[in-house]
Amino acid sequence: MKDTNSIFRASACPITRTMGVLGGKWKPIIIFNLARKRVRFGQLAQKLSLISRKVLTEQLKELEDDGIIVREAFAELPPRVEYRLSPHGLELLPILEQLCNWHSAGSVAITASEQ
């Protein structure tokens, strides 16, 4: 079975390539939760309680492979791992904010049109 994300990333279409990196249910939410600070895996898992730890691990690995987040492991006991947005990942924050604004404006428009 081929890796679907690899197929998306190899596409000539920029939207298809972008969705190969950011697509899916959890990646934008993970990015949003890493927006302002470093977060440990357990903290992130607790905040995103609807996602299984297995899927969270997979999504974090893909975001790391794509250069969106940085994983930092500390040589201490017990082991500690923190995640943060890379400079490339930080560039996504205004885009995610625009999506939030778009939804908020659309919600108001939908509510007004339903009356």
Secondary structure, 3 states (H helix, E strand, C coil): CCCHHHHHHCCCCHHHHHHHHHCCCCHHHHHHHCCCCCEEHHHHHHHCCCCCHHHHHHHHHHHHHCCCEEEEEECCCCCEEEEEECHHHHCCHHHHHHHHHHHHHHHHHHHHHHC
